[in-house]
Amino acid sequence: MSSSATPTGRRTPLYDEHVRAGAKIVDFVGWAMPMYYRGIVGEHRLVREAVGLFDVSHMGEFVLTGADALASLDRIVTNRVGALTEGRVQLSLMCNEDGGILDDLLVYRLPGRYMLVVNAANREKDLAWVRDHVQGDTHVEDVSDETALVAVQGPASEDVLGRVADADVASLPYYYSAAVTVAGRETLVSRTGYTGEDGFEIYCAPDDASSVWGALLEAGAGSGIEPVGLGARDTLRLEMGYALYGSEMDETRTPVEAGLLWITKLDKGDFIGREVIAARKEKGPHERLVGFELLDRGVPRKDQRIVAGGEPVGLVTSGSYSPSLDKGIGLGYVPPGVGDAIEVAIRARIIPARIVGLPLYREGSVRRRRADAASRSTAR
């Protein structure tokens, strides 16, 4: 593989590492990012079976402080921020006054502050929204340019990170974070990810990113670790049925249609968009997000027609070949009454498909780890 001859866009602190590794560099929402190194399918399977390393430093990070930071956040996001104890991490949404989804994000409760992690494409929009809607004694700082982010993901990630960390990362629960020294650098480590596999996301100073990256590659050599690009990151999340902003989520759809009421706490008190979302839930959505698999060979792609009973009923929002399931899979919106038997229009072909429950791939190490933890808790 070779990198693009004339890469454009902003560069993460790890850009030179990607070029040296022979990555295919593409423009991704204004950033020069690695799409793949040796190939999407191989990198995907590596993460499912062992461990892979991702650069996600293009994400945005905001820090909120002040006496009213909690009250401001609880009004801005849909989940119950007040339920967070120090170190906890929470998935949430920001919605507009009409209930439309502005972005999905992570909320970290850290000592004396909160941190929001937002999608790179929405950084400026989200920052303006947050600043416009905080209240009282709340201070908002954009620390995105002072923050690099590396993700180590896969069944072997705990072992790999443990070799270069000064703390027992094995004891860090899912969706918790802690200050950890990694490869001699001060970092914030959280047990989070976007792949469906066990893994960690590591926040550090930009000047420390290459040291952390290199140490993880060295520590994971015996486990087969390799850098992984955005292509496999997308197929991994698609197999899990994780919604992507701009595809499954946007300002035209509420959490009701997107199947995200589980991170929308209508009983927590008022928040932006709550009344519209509650009314939509009461009335019922006019469409629902579903996962599907093809019953014949083919690869579904975004904006292809979903057909039922010979009539178009919706559009594919995300589609790909699934390396784990060895078939075409996708997500899309259909009316509530559509049954499980559908078809997808792929070029001149109409391919039979069926709607299946999410996640599409059910063998990920995150699910196994959580099931084991629940089993141990029940036994006690």
C-alpha positions in Angstrom: 0.0 0.0 0.0 1.1 3.6 -0.4 -0.1 6.8 1.0 -1.9 9.4 -1.2 0.5 11.4 -3.3 -1.0 14.7 -2.3 -2.9 14.3 1.0 -5.1 17.2 2.0 -6.8 18.1 5.2 -5.7 18.6 8.8 -3.2 16.1 10.2 -3.3 14.3 13.5 -0.1 14.1 15.6 0.2 10.5 14.2 0.1 11.4 10.5 3.8 10.6 9.9 3.4 7.2 11.6 0.6 6.4 9.1 2.7 7.4 6.1 5.6 5.4 7.3 3.3 2.4 7.8 2.2 2.7 4.1 -1.4 3.8 4.9 -3.9 4.8 2.2 -4.5 8.4 3.3 -7.9 9.9 2.5 -9.7 13.1 3.3 -12.2 12.4 6.0 -14.4 15.3 7.1 -11.4 17.6 6.5 -8.8 15.4 8.1 -6.0 13.4 6.3 -6.7 10.0 7.8 -5.7 6.4 7.2 -8.5 4.4 5.4 -6.5 1.2 5.5 -2.9 -0.2 5.7 -2.9 -3.8 4.3 -6.6 -4.0 3.6 -10.0 -3.4 5.3 -11.0 -7.1 5.6 -7.7 -8.2 7.1 -7.7 -5.3 9.6 -11.3 -6.0 10.5 -10.6 -9.7 11.3 -7.5 -8.8 13.2 -9.6 -6.7 15.7 -12.2 -9.4 16.0 -9.6 -12.1 16.6 -6.7 -10.4 18.3 -6.0 -6.6 18.6 -5.7 -3.5 16.5 -4.6 0.1 17.0 -6.5 3.1 15.8 -5.8 6.8 15.6 -8.9 8.7 16.4 -7.3 12.0 17.3 -9.6 13.8 14.9 -12.5 13.6 17.4 -13.4 16.7 19.4 -13.1 17.2 23.1 -14.7 19.9 25.3 -14.2 20.4 29.0 -16.9 21.9 31.2 -16.2 23.3 34.6 -18.0 25.5 37.1 -20.8 25.2 39.8 -23.5 24.9 37.1 -21.7 22.5 34.7 -23.8 19.5 35.8 -27.1 21.4 35.5 -26.1 22.8 32.1 -25.1 19.4 30.8 -28.3 17.7 32.0 -30.2 20.3 30.0 -28.1 19.9 26.9 -27.9 16.1 26.6 -30.5 13.4 26.7 -28.9 11.0 29.2 -28.9 11.4 33.0 -25.6 13.1 33.7 -26.3 13.3 37.4 -26.1 9.6 37.6 -22.4 9.7 36.7 -19.9 9.1 39.6 -16.3 10.2 39.2 -14.6 8.1 36.5 -17.8 7.0 34.8 -18.4 7.4 31.1 -21.8 7.7 29.5 -23.1 7.6 25.9 -25.6 10.4 25.2 -27.1 12.6 22.5 -27.6 16.3 21.9 -30.9 17.3 20.3 -32.3 20.5 19.0 -35.6 22.0 20.1 -37.5 19.9 17.5 -36.0 16.7 19.0 -33.6 16.2 16.0 -30.3 14.7 16.8 -27.4 17.2 16.7 -24.8 14.6 17.6 -24.0 11.5 19.6 -21.2 11.9 22.2 -19.5 10.5 25.3 -19.7 12.3 28.6 -16.9 11.8 31.1 -17.1 12.7 34.7 -13.6 13.6 35.8 -12.2 15.2 39.0 -13.6 18.7 39.1 -14.8 18.7 35.5 -16.8 17.0 32.7 -15.5 16.1 29.3 -17.5 15.7 26.1 -16.1 13.7 23.2 -17.9 14.7 19.9 -17.7 13.6 16.3 -15.0 15.4 14.2 -17.5 16.5 11.6 -19.6 18.3 14.2 -16.9 19.8 16.3 -17.5 23.5 15.5 -21.3 23.1 15.4 -21.4 21.3 18.7 -19.1 23.8 20.4 -21.3 26.7 19.3 -24.4 24.8 20.5 -22.9 24.0 23.9 -21.6 27.5 24.5 -25.0 29.0 23.5 -27.0 26.8 25.8 -24.9 26.5 29.0 -26.3 28.4 32.0 -25.0 30.2 35.1 -21.4 29.4 36.3 -20.4 27.1 33.4 -17.2 27.4 31.5 -16.6 25.6 28.2 -13.1 25.0 26.8 -12.3 23.3 23.5 -9.3 21.1 24.2 -9.4 19.2 20.9 -6.2 20.6 19.6 -4.4 19.7 22.9 -5.7 16.2 22.8 -4.6 13.1 20.9 -6.7 9.9 21.0 -5.5 6.3 20.4 -7.8 3.3 20.6 -6.5 -0.3 21.2 -9.3 -2.7 20.5 -9.7 -6.5 20.4 -9.8 -9.5 22.7 -6.0 -9.1 23.4 -6.2 -5.3 24.1 -6.2 -5.7 27.9 -3.0 -7.8 27.8 -1.3 -5.4 25.4 -2.1 -2.2 27.3 -1.3 -3.9 30.6 2.3 -4.3 29.4 2.9 -0.6 29.1 0.6 0.8 31.8 1.5 1.6 35.4 -1.9 0.5 36.7 -4.0 -2.6 36.6 -6.1 -1.9 33.6 -7.7 -5.3 33.9 -9.7 -4.0 36.9 -11.1 -1.0 34.9 -14.8 -1.7 34.3 -16.6 -1.1 31.0 -17.4 2.6 30.5 -15.1 3.8 33.3 -12.0 5.9 33.0 -8.9 6.5 35.1 -5.6 8.5 35.0 -2.9 6.0 33.9 0.7 6.4 33.0 1.2 4.7 29.6 4.8 4.2 28.2 5.9 6.8 30.8 3.3 9.4 29.6 0.4 10.8 31.5 -2.9 9.7 29.9 -6.6 9.3 30.5 -7.6 5.7 29.8 -11.3 4.6 29.4 -12.6 1.1 28.7 -14.7 2.2 25.7 -14.7 1.7 21.9 -16.6 1.6 18.7 -15.9 -2.0 17.6 -17.9 -4.4 19.7 -14.6 -5.8 21.1 -13.0 -5.2 24.5 -10.7 -2.3 24.3 -9.5 1.0 25.6 -9.3 4.6 24.4 -6.2 6.6 25.5 -6.2 10.4 25.7 -2.8 12.1 25.8 -0.9 15.2 24.8 -0.2 15.5 21.1 3.6 15.4 21.7 3.2 12.1 23.6 1.0 10.4 20.9 3.9 8.8 18.9 5.5 7.4 22.1 2.2 5.8 23.2 1.5 4.5 19.7 5.0 3.0 19.3 4.9 1.4 22.8 1.6 -0.3 22.1 2.8 -1.6 18.7 5.9 -3.0 20.4 4.0 -4.4 23.4 1.5 -6.1 21.1 3.9 -7.6 18.6 3.5 -11.1 20.1 -0.3 -10.7 19.8 -0.1 -9.7 16.1 -1.1 -6.1 16.7 -1.2 -3.8 13.6 -2.5 -0.3 12.9 -6.1 -0.3 11.6 -7.8 2.4 9.5 -11.2 4.0 9.3 -12.4 1.4 6.8 -12.4 -1.4 9.3 -13.6 0.9 12.0 -16.7 1.4 9.9 -17.3 -2.3 9.1 -16.8 -3.2 12.8 -19.3 -0.7 14.1 -21.8 -1.7 11.3 -21.7 -5.3 12.4 -22.6 -4.2 15.9 -25.5 -2.0 14.6 -23.9 1.2 16.1 -25.5 4.2 14.5 -23.2 6.7 12.7 -23.9 10.4 12.7 -24.8 11.6 9.2 -26.0 8.2 8.2 -28.4 6.7 10.9 -28.6 10.0 12.9 -29.2 13.6 11.9 -31.3 16.6 12.7 -34.3 15.2 10.8 -34.7 12.2 13.1 -35.4 12.0 16.9 -34.1 9.3 19.3 -37.4 7.5 18.8 -36.9 6.7 15.1 -33.2 6.0 15.7 -33.9 3.4 18.4 -31.9 5.5 21.0 -34.5 6.0 23.7 -32.3 3.9 25.9 -29.9 6.9 26.2 -32.8 9.4 26.3 -34.1 9.7 29.9 -37.5 11.4 29.5 -38.1 11.1 33.2 -35.0 13.0 34.3 -36.5 16.5 34.0 -36.5 19.0 31.3 -33.9 19.0 28.5 -33.7 20.5 25.0 -36.1 18.6 22.7 -37.7 16.6 25.5 -41.4 17.6 24.8 -41.1 16.7 21.1 -39.4 13.4 21.8 -41.9 12.5 24.4 -44.8 13.3 22.1 -43.2 11.3 19.3 -42.8 8.3 21.6 -46.4 8.5 22.6 -47.7 8.8 19.0 -45.3 6.2 17.7 -42.6 6.8 15.0 -43.4 6.8 11.2 -40.2 4.9 10.6 -37.8 2.6 12.5 -34.1 1.9 12.1 -33.5 -1.8 11.4 -30.6 -4.1 10.6 -30.7 -6.5 7.7 -28.7 -9.2 6.0 -28.7 -10.2 2.3 -29.8 -13.7 1.4 -27.8 -13.7 -1.8 -24.4 -12.4 -2.9 -24.1 -8.6 -3.0 -22.9 -5.6 -1.1 -25.5 -3.0 -0.1 -24.5 0.7 0.0 -25.9 3.9 1.4 -29.0 5.3 -0.3 -30.0 2.1 -2.2 -33.7 1.4 -2.1 -35.2 -1.0 0.4 -38.2 -2.8 -1.2 -41.1 -4.7 0.4 -44.1 -6.2 -1.5 -42.7 -4.8 -4.7 -42.8 -1.2 -3.4 -39.9 1.0 -2.2 -40.3 1.5 1.5 -37.0 3.0 2.6 -33.3 3.6 2.0 -30.1 1.9 3.2 -28.3 4.3 5.6 -25.1 2.1 5.9 -24.1 -1.1 4.1 -21.1 -3.2 3.5 -19.7 -6.7 3.2 -19.4 -8.2 6.7 -16.0 -9.9 7.1 -17.2 -11.7 10.3 -20.5 -13.0 8.8 -19.3 -13.4 5.2 -22.4 -11.7 3.7 -23.8 -8.3 2.8 -25.3 -6.4 5.8 -26.7 -3.0 6.4 -28.9 -0.6 8.4 -31.8 1.4 7.1 -35.2 3.0 7.9 -38.5 1.3 7.1 -42.1 2.0 8.1 -43.2 0.2 11.4 -45.5 -2.2 9.6 -42.9 -3.7 7.3 -42.2 -7.4 7.9 -38.9 -9.2 8.1 -38.9 -10.2 4.4 -37.4 -7.3 2.3 -35.3 -6.8 -0.8 -32.5 -4.3 -1.6 -32.0 -2.8 -5.0 -28.3 -3.1 -5.8 -27.7 -1.6 -9.3 -29.9 -3.5 -11.7 -30.5 -6.4 -9.2 -33.2 -6.9 -6.6 -31.5 -8.9 -3.8 -33.6 -10.8 -1.2 -32.9 -9.8 2.4 -34.3 -10.1 5.8 -34.5 -7.8 8.8 -32.7 -9.2 11.8 -32.2 -8.0 15.3 -29.2 -5.9 16.4 -26.4 -6.4 16.8 -25.8 -8.2 13.6 -22.7 -9.8 15.0 -23.1 -11.3 18.4 -19.8 -12.8 19.3 -17.8 -9.7 20.2 -15.5 -9.8 23.3 -17.4 -6.9 24.9 -20.6 -9.0 25.1 -18.7 -12.0 26.4 -16.9 -9.9 29.0 -20.1 -8.2 30.2 -21.9 -11.6 30.3 -19.1 -13.1 32.4 -19.2 -10.1 34.8 -23.0 -10.5 35.2 -22.6 -14.2 35.8 -20.0 -13.5 38.6 -22.2 -10.9 40.1 -25.2 -13.3 40.2 -23.0 -16.0 41.7 -22.1 -13.7 44.5 
